[in-house]
Amino acid sequence: MKFQPTPELRNVAKRTPGLDTAFKALENLQYSQLNIGVDYQPDGSTRLNTRLKGLNPDWNAGQRIEFGINIEENLLQLIKALQYTNKLTRSLEKRYR
């Protein structure tokens, strides 16, 4: 599967040098390793770690690429916020029908 960002993301990347470099490196990435880790705590705190290793023969003379993304979020708070938003939306729809 080939990485193909949307035109909107490409426009953002053109104005953001680091993101533009990452997009170029990922366009023809031939990955050799993908690691994903999830650390969920009882209080809802969650850390998602993703590591991707490989190379792109079309970018920077085929230099090896290691790409990592770490995301930290409290999933319990996120779920509660989504539930509240859903209830509010249903209430507004019901009221204005």
C-alpha positions in Angstrom: 0.0 0.0 0.0 1.4 3.4 -1.0 1.2 6.4 1.3 -0.9 9.1 -0.4 -1.7 12.2 1.7 -4.8 14.2 0.7 -4.3 17.4 -1.3 -5.1 19.4 1.9 -2.4 17.6 3.9 0.1 18.1 1.1 -0.6 21.9 1.1 0.0 21.9 4.9 3.2 19.9 4.4 4.5 22.4 1.9 4.4 25.1 4.6 5.9 22.8 7.3 9.4 21.6 6.5 9.5 18.7 8.9 6.2 17.4 7.7 7.1 17.8 4.1 10.3 15.8 4.7 8.3 13.0 6.5 5.8 12.8 3.6 8.6 12.6 1.0 10.3 9.8 3.0 7.1 7.9 3.4 5.9 8.1 -0.2 7.6 4.9 -1.3 8.6 3.5 2.0 9.5 -0.2 1.9 9.2 -1.1 5.6 11.0 -3.9 7.3 9.7 -3.6 10.8 6.5 -2.2 12.4 6.1 -2.1 16.1 3.0 -0.8 17.9 2.6 -0.7 21.7 -0.3 0.4 23.8 0.0 1.1 27.5 -3.4 1.6 29.2 -3.6 2.6 32.8 -6.7 2.1 35.1 -7.2 5.9 35.3 -7.7 6.0 31.5 -4.2 7.4 30.7 -3.1 5.7 27.5 0.2 5.9 25.6 0.4 4.6 22.0 3.9 4.0 20.6 4.4 3.3 16.9 7.8 2.6 15.3 8.3 2.1 11.6 11.6 1.1 10.1 12.6 0.7 6.4 13.9 2.6 3.4 12.7 4.6 0.5 14.9 4.0 -2.6 13.5 7.2 -4.1 14.5 9.4 -1.2 17.9 10.5 0.1 19.8 7.8 -1.8 17.8 5.0 -0.1 18.9 6.0 3.4 17.3 3.9 6.2 14.3 5.5 7.8 13.1 5.2 11.4 9.8 6.9 12.0 8.1 7.1 15.4 4.9 8.5 16.7 3.9 8.7 20.3 0.4 9.7 21.4 -0.7 10.2 24.9 -4.4 10.6 25.8 -6.8 9.9 28.5 -9.2 7.5 26.9 -11.8 7.5 29.7 -12.1 11.3 29.5 -12.2 11.1 25.7 -15.0 8.5 25.7 -17.0 10.6 28.3 -16.6 13.7 26.2 -17.8 11.8 23.1 -20.8 10.4 24.9 -21.7 13.9 26.2 -21.4 15.3 22.7 -23.6 12.5 21.3 -26.3 13.1 24.0 -26.2 16.8 23.3 -26.5 16.3 19.5 -29.5 13.9 20.0 -31.2 16.4 22.4 -30.7 19.3 19.9 -32.0 17.2 17.0 -35.0 16.1 19.0 -35.8 19.6 20.1 -35.6 21.1 16.6 -37.5 18.4 14.8 
